[in-house]
Amino acid sequence: MKRRTLVGLAMAATLLAACAGGAAEPTAAPTDEPTVAESVSIGAVTIVSHPSLDLIYEGIKEGLADAGYIEGENLDIRLENPQGDQTTLASIANTLANGDQDLYVAIATPPAQALAQVIQDRPIVFASVTDPVSAELVDSMDAPGGNITGTSDQIPPDQQLEVMLEILPELSTLGIVYSSAEVNAEVQAAGMREVAEAAGITVEVSTVINSSEVYQAAESLDVDAYWVGNDNAVVSAIESIVQVAEANDRFLFTSDADSVERGAGASYSTDYHAQGLQTARMIVQILDGAAPADVPVEIQESLELTVNPAAAERMGVTLSDEVIAQAANVIE
């Protein structure tokens, strides 16, 4: 793997000139910025196009640039996107495994699993993997144990339910639409179902394989509100649930803020751009020589409430002044 190397300070050059004899010519002032002496090649894979995952990738590139890795100069990073197709994803992973990249980035659980199956000799750093242990990517959060580590977008379901009940105190039935093809989605759905049922709320579930099935899945549920986790297939088609929610006066609560901009009523979620920056710092740590096996998986602890009062009204819900006042982001 290529490593970063810092150039010597201008002072060192001055001393060498003095040793050679004669008065040294004035030298340029030393710079505070490190220079990356060798280029790095990174292969990146996402699972589908949607704003949250896009924000992670932009944050990764921004964080790498802050560390001195500039795309097109000393950084070659290419993003592959199978648009949710598992066969295409497997083909992308195999192609990357036969390449000569120094490091790989996987955005979301399916790409991380696909890369982990075919690459064991070079480091993989993932982002937005909700439960890397259940996904069999790492031995544990504290000691990954292999060639892969990264950042998790875990959100405690009890905290999300608490916010939902502030918005809908009389909530009695909750609908969950999730992709059965994503282990991260299954884990989140199971967690929310457990805490909701413990609170006396009836939970109805409908599963999908791909985004084209989301509208029908949402329409099949007779509930007061919907909850959507960090589920790539469902989030990529969030407008389908928005349409059903508005037509039936059902509130839509999500786990990503971008879906609120796209018409959901509220979310309690991770800042995905910040997660990209956090992931970039882990990438730099590994490029500097750290072994992924020894770099703990990191969870972003800062969660933010985002609300869309106009969208909520279209779903038959008026957000209270207290809820709006708690929100870090209010979509106008």
Secondary structure, DSSP 8 states (H G I E B T S, - for coil): ---------HHHHHHHHHHTSS---------SS----S-EEEEEE-SS--HHHHHHHHHHHHHHHHTT--BTTTEEEEEE--TT-HHHHHHHHHHHHTS--SEEEEESHHHHHHHHHH--SS-EEEES-S-TTTTTS-S-SS---SSEEEEE----HHHHHHHHHHH-TT--EEEEEEETT-HHHHHHHHHHHHHHHHTT-EEEEEEESSGGGHHHHHHT---SEEEE-S-HHHHTTHHHHHHHHHHHT-EEEESSHHHHHTT-SEEEEE-HHHHHHHHHHHHHHHHTT--GGGS--EE---EEEEE-HHHHHHTT----HHHHHH-SEE--
